[in-house]
Structure formats: C-alpha cells, structure tokens
Amino acid sequence: MPKIVDPVERRQAVADAVLRVAAREGLEHASLRNVAEEAGLAIGSVRHYFAGSSELMLFAMGELARRIDDRIRTHARALLDPAAGTDRHARTRELLAEVLPLDAERREESALWLSFVTAARTRPELRARSAEMQAGLDELVRHVLTEARRAGGIAPGLDLAVETRRLSALLDGLTLQAVQHPDLVGPDDLRAALAAHLDGLAPPAR
C-alpha cells in the first residue's frame, strides 16, 4: 500500500527545513530547491504543499512566531501561578527576560525573527505577520506594566503608553545587540539592563 502522508505534518516538516536552512546559511538561501533538499524531498513535493516561495516563507514565519508565543505563554503561566515562589518584581523581570536571547535556543529564534522582519521591509506578504508579532510583544509589555502598576510597583505619574513603547524598544534593542554581538552582550548584560530599567519605573523609596 502507498504510504499515507499527513499534509499537516509534511507542511510542518518543510517549515522546519526552512528554519534550519535560514539559521545555518541565512534566509536568502532558503530557496524551494535548498529547502526541499534539506527536508529530503523532491522539489515537486514541496510545490505540492506550497504554491511558491512567498507562501512557504509566510508559513515558516508563522511557525516561528507560534513557537516563540507558545514558549512565552508557557513561561508566563508558570510565573503568574499564585504558587510561584518568587516575589512579583522578580516574576515581572523573569517574564520579560523570556523574550531576550539568553541561551542558544532563544538566540537562534531571535536571529531568525530578525531575518524575517528585515525581509518584510521589501516583501509585502511578510509585513502583516511582522506587525502582528510586534503588536503581541507590545501587548505583553503593556499587560506586565499594567499589573505592576496595580500592585504598586510603577510610579503613579508615569504614562503607561509611553513606558510600553520605551520598554518594548529596549527589549528589541537588547535582542538586536545580543544577536549581532554575542561576545560583547551576554545574558548577564541583558538581565542587568532589563533590571535597571524596571527599577527605574518603581516609585521612590519612602
């Protein structure tokens, strides 16, 4: 009997191949031919599941976004669990740190995401996904700051909209520096910069 191929699993496998090629050689090398070879498929098989390079790139970008979002949500649930043994300030710091490239896995994710975001500047089909991911980061930051203010951890006179943009920009900038210069900007530097920023938002000590 011919082998039954699950189309969802096959599309997933091809997306994984895109991300592996992009991580190793750069997104510009993730052509249909190179991706097919990486996935161990004939190029015709890849074309059977994706109409062309644009559809394939959009799907792979969505898969990367899903992975990052799932990981952050899982971490958030653990940190926001009432049984968590850390104080609120520490939990806030750890939750936001989850989006930073603090280890090899997150550094690769960040590098891939920056590649897609850069490509979106000249590839219109990727722009909506890029904007969606940025909006998701902004919403996470806004939620964290709102909860921190409710708990008395944010100075009362601060504009949360402005602080959301400042903190979101800080996270983006730290990520870019850590991906481009990992020998100069390591995990300790990232954590220290984030902690200092959050400390600066706190009410004055009485």
C-alpha positions as CSV (number, residue, x, y, z in Angstrom):
1,M,0.0,0.0,0.0
2,P,1.2,3.5,-0.7
3,K,2.4,5.4,2.3
4,I,-0.3,7.9,3.6
5,V,1.2,11.3,4.1
6,D,-0.3,13.7,6.6
7,P,-0.4,17.1,4.9
8,V,-0.2,19.0,8.2
9,E,2.9,17.0,9.3
10,R,4.5,17.4,5.8
11,R,4.0,21.2,5.8
12,Q,5.4,21.3,9.3
13,A,8.5,19.4,8.2
14,V,9.0,21.7,5.3
15,A,8.7,24.8,7.6
16,D,11.3,23.2,9.9
17,A,13.6,22.8,7.0
18,V,13.2,26.5,6.1
19,L,14.2,27.5,9.6
20,R,17.2,25.2,9.6
21,V,18.5,26.5,6.3
22,A,17.9,30.1,7.4
23,A,19.6,29.6,10.7
24,R,22.6,28.0,9.1
25,E,23.0,29.9,5.9
26,G,20.7,32.9,6.0
27,L,17.1,33.4,4.9
28,E,18.2,34.4,1.4
29,H,19.4,30.8,0.9
30,A,16.1,29.2,1.8
31,S,15.0,28.6,-1.8
32,L,12.5,26.0,-2.7
33,R,15.3,23.8,-4.0
34,N,17.5,24.2,-0.9
35,V,14.6,23.6,1.4
36,A,13.5,20.5,-0.5
37,E,17.0,19.1,-0.2
38,E,17.1,19.9,3.5
39,A,13.7,18.2,4.0
40,G,14.8,15.2,2.0
41,L,12.0,15.8,-0.6
42,A,11.7,16.3,-4.3
43,I,11.1,20.0,-5.2
44,G,7.8,18.9,-6.7
45,S,6.7,17.6,-3.3
46,V,7.4,21.0,-1.8
47,R,5.4,22.7,-4.6
48,H,2.5,20.3,-3.9
49,Y,2.1,21.8,-0.4
50,F,3.2,25.4,-1.1
51,A,2.2,27.4,-4.2
52,G,5.6,29.2,-4.2
53,S,8.4,30.8,-2.2
54,S,6.2,33.5,-0.7
55,E,3.6,31.1,0.7
56,L,6.4,28.9,2.1
57,M,8.2,31.9,3.8
58,L,4.9,33.2,5.3
59,F,4.1,29.7,6.7
60,A,7.6,29.3,8.1
61,M,7.4,32.8,9.7
62,G,4.1,31.9,11.2
63,E,5.6,28.7,12.6
64,L,8.5,30.6,14.2
65,A,6.0,33.1,15.7
66,R,3.9,30.2,17.1
67,R,6.9,28.6,18.7
68,I,8.0,31.8,20.4
69,D,4.5,32.6,21.5
70,D,3.9,29.1,22.9
71,R,7.2,29.3,24.9
72,I,6.4,32.7,26.4
73,R,2.8,31.7,27.3
74,T,4.1,28.5,29.0
75,H,6.6,30.6,30.9
76,A,4.0,33.2,31.8
77,R,1.6,30.7,33.2
78,A,4.4,29.3,35.5
79,L,5.5,32.7,36.7
80,L,2.0,34.0,37.2
81,D,0.9,31.0,39.1
82,P,-0.1,32.1,42.7
83,A,2.0,29.2,44.0
84,A,5.2,30.6,42.3
85,G,7.8,31.1,45.0
86,T,9.2,34.4,43.8
87,D,8.1,38.0,44.5
88,R,6.1,40.0,42.0
89,H,9.0,42.1,40.9
90,A,11.2,39.1,40.3
91,R,8.4,37.4,38.3
92,T,7.9,40.5,36.2
93,R,11.6,40.6,35.4
94,E,11.8,36.9,34.6
95,L,8.7,37.1,32.3
96,L,10.1,39.9,30.3
97,A,13.5,38.3,30.2
98,E,11.9,35.3,28.4
99,V,11.8,37.3,25.2
100,L,15.5,38.0,25.3
101,P,18.2,35.7,23.7
102,L,19.5,34.4,27.0
103,D,20.6,31.0,25.6
104,A,21.4,29.3,22.4
105,E,17.8,28.3,21.6
106,R,16.4,31.8,22.1
107,R,19.4,33.4,20.3
108,E,18.7,31.3,17.2
109,E,15.0,32.2,17.4
110,S,15.8,35.8,17.7
111,A,18.2,35.7,14.8
112,L,15.6,34.0,12.7
113,W,13.0,36.5,13.6
114,L,15.2,39.5,12.9
115,S,15.9,37.9,9.4
116,F,12.2,37.7,8.7
117,V,11.5,41.2,10.0
118,T,14.3,42.6,7.8
119,A,12.9,40.7,4.8
120,A,9.4,42.0,5.5
121,R,10.7,45.5,4.6
122,T,10.9,44.5,0.9
123,R,8.5,41.5,0.9
124,P,4.9,42.8,1.4
125,E,3.5,39.3,2.1
126,L,5.5,39.2,5.3
127,R,4.6,42.6,6.7
128,A,1.3,41.7,8.3
129,R,2.9,38.8,10.2
130,S,5.8,41.0,11.3
131,A,3.4,43.7,12.6
132,E,1.3,41.1,14.3
133,M,4.3,39.8,16.2
134,Q,5.4,43.3,17.2
135,A,1.8,44.0,18.4
136,G,2.0,40.8,20.5
137,L,5.2,42.0,22.2
138,D,3.7,45.4,22.9
139,E,0.6,43.8,24.4
140,L,2.7,41.6,26.7
141,V,4.7,44.6,27.9
142,R,1.5,46.6,28.4
143,H,-0.1,43.8,30.4
144,V,3.0,43.4,32.6
145,L,3.3,47.1,33.3
146,T,-0.5,47.4,34.0
147,E,-0.3,44.6,36.5
148,A,2.8,46.1,38.1
149,R,1.1,49.4,38.5
150,R,-1.9,47.7,40.1
151,A,0.4,46.1,42.6
152,G,2.1,49.5,43.3
153,G,5.3,48.7,41.5
154,I,5.1,51.5,39.0
155,A,5.5,55.2,39.9
156,P,1.9,56.8,39.7
157,G,2.8,59.7,37.4
158,L,4.2,57.6,34.5
159,D,2.4,57.3,31.2
160,L,1.8,53.6,30.6
161,A,1.6,54.1,26.8
162,V,5.0,55.8,26.7
163,E,6.5,53.3,29.1
164,T,5.2,50.4,27.0
165,R,6.9,51.8,23.9
166,R,10.1,52.5,25.8
167,L,10.3,49.0,27.3
168,S,9.3,47.3,24.1
169,A,12.1,49.3,22.3
170,L,14.6,48.3,25.0
171,L,13.8,44.6,24.5
172,D,14.1,44.9,20.7
173,G,17.4,46.8,21.0
174,L,18.9,44.4,23.5
175,T,17.8,41.5,21.3
176,L,19.5,43.0,18.2
177,Q,22.7,43.7,20.1
178,A,22.9,40.3,21.6
179,V,22.3,38.6,18.2
180,Q,24.8,40.8,16.4
181,H,27.5,40.9,19.2
182,P,27.1,37.8,21.4
183,D,30.6,38.1,22.7
184,L,30.0,41.7,23.8
185,V,26.4,41.5,25.0
186,G,25.9,38.3,27.1
187,P,23.0,37.0,29.2
188,D,24.2,38.8,32.3
189,D,24.3,42.1,30.4
190,L,20.8,41.6,29.1
191,R,19.4,40.8,32.6
192,A,21.2,43.8,34.2
193,A,19.9,46.3,31.6
194,L,16.4,45.0,32.0
195,A,16.5,45.0,35.8
196,A,17.9,48.6,35.8
197,H,15.1,49.8,33.5
198,L,12.4,48.2,35.7
199,D,14.0,49.5,38.9
200,G,13.8,53.0,37.3
201,L,10.0,52.6,36.9
202,A,9.4,51.9,40.6
203,P,8.0,54.5,43.0
204,P,10.6,56.5,45.0
205,A,11.6,54.7,48.2
206,R,10.0,56.2,51.3
